[in-house]
Amino acid sequence: MEEQAPTVSLISCMHFVRRGVAKAVPEKIELTEKELEKIIKQTADELRLTEAGDDESDEEGEASAAPRDPPADPNDEFNFEKYDEEDNVGNPVGIGTVATLPNLGDLSENVQIRTEGPDSDEEDDIIKPSDNLLLVGHVESDASVLEVYIYNKEEDSFYVHHDLILPWFPLCIEWLSHDPTDPNPGNLCALGGMDPVIQVWDLDIENCLEPAFKLGKKPNKKKKTKRVGHKEAVLDLSWNRNFTHVLASGSADNTVLLWDLDQGTPHTKLDYFEDKVQSLVFHPLEAQTLLSGSCDGRARVTDCRTPTACRAWTLAPEIERVVWDRQNPFCFAMANNTGQVAYVDCRQDEPLWTIKAHDKEVTGLILSDQVPGLMVTVSMDEKLKTWDITSNPPAQVSERVCRVGQALCCAACPDAPLSVAVGGDNKQNCIEVLDLTINEQVASRFGSRPLVPLATPSNEDAMET
């Protein structure tokens, strides 16, 4: 009997991870069929109880945890002013890791974690120092999966290393190294989706059945628990690489939450948006500065030390993507659902330029961290374009029809700046990694430009909003 082709196969989100952060040989959890059957039954029972007792009221459990050290500024709830003086905090109470399998009850003693090296025929399981991870949210028919790809530019290799089954449609992925249960840096992945609860998975453990921890909680009348976190789908996530216990989430409930990962609770809510928050990103160099884009047609820059302090720029009708320009720290780009891209200097009231980049919504927007002037855009019009933004207006350098169909997302490789991954809705080929320099115009325009070294994050000379 012939295997039927999937009715749907698309890549909804993706994120590249730099080299050297993953374990060479990830640990593996191995369960017997009997144990797996019990866990599936237990999970199904819990889901039924949750659905039966779900309270759709607007009550929220507000976070009561205080910052670990009182900030000098009472409005600076996360103490952004002194983020680089803080020490790592020990394990918080109530946050379990996958390795402990906290939801398995008396089954946990039967679980084995395999940590020995691979057999000789398992060389593909070894993650080399020259490998990048590409995290991919893949939806195929009724199944949603987090796929962990290996990409090695030098060896021209690209394959799925392992995957994790997800309970809902994934919409956004963010990598982070801050593990609340371990003072050492980890290799974790935060996922947002159609469910309002954020899941954080340990990428160094294969065959996980549960995330390392979750952020948020649904209300439940029977258990008399109030809501914690978002009310609707989580559309984007951004980890603060300078102030590492902070994660921002944007939602269809028109809010942004700043989560304290050590406490496992939201600490600050930004609720001045008039529509869904589709895109957000912390400033790469400044701990306190957050950029967000909303379906209300405005991009906002917020000083998180004083959450009500923000400035806004308009690109109607709906903003799809926002991204900082690391090479010009006062500047960012924003793209909307009609194919326009605008470039903003935060010290000015109007964008420096606005272009019609595509015929449909811009679903992927990259400003290269290292290649001077390189901007990449992808769109639902099935095209990938490169631009040189050193001129005003920017010059289009190349255009390519995507083999992935309607492009839904893209990501630049941090260790191969001219390599870009694109995901789309082509059932036969929904993902590809491109070397942009195969295009003669791109190679001629950008190939000889010296790469810009990445600056060290600092909170000095903070931008005023």
Secondary structure, DSSP 8 states (H G I E B T S, - for coil): ------S-EEEEEEEEE-TT-S-SS-EEEE--HHHHHHHHHHHHHHHHHHHHHB--SS-B-------SS--SSTT-TT-GGGGGG-------TT---GGG-TTSGGGGGG-EEE-S---GGGGGGS--TT-EEEEEEEEETTEEEEEEEEEETTTTEEEEEEEEEESS-EEEEEEE---TT-SS---EEEEEESSSSEEEEETTEES-SS-SEEE-B--BTTTTB-BBS-SS-EEEEEE-SSSTTEEEEEETTS-EEEEETTTTEEEEEE---SS-EEEEEE-SS-TTEEEEEETTSEEEEEETTSTT-EEEEE--S-EEEEEE-TTSTTEEEEEETTSEEEEEETTSSS-SEEEE--SS-EEEEEE-SSSTTEEEEEETTSEEEEEETTSSS-EEEEEEE-TTSSEEEEEE-TTSTTEEEEEE--TT--EEEEEGGGSHHHHHHHTTS----------TT----
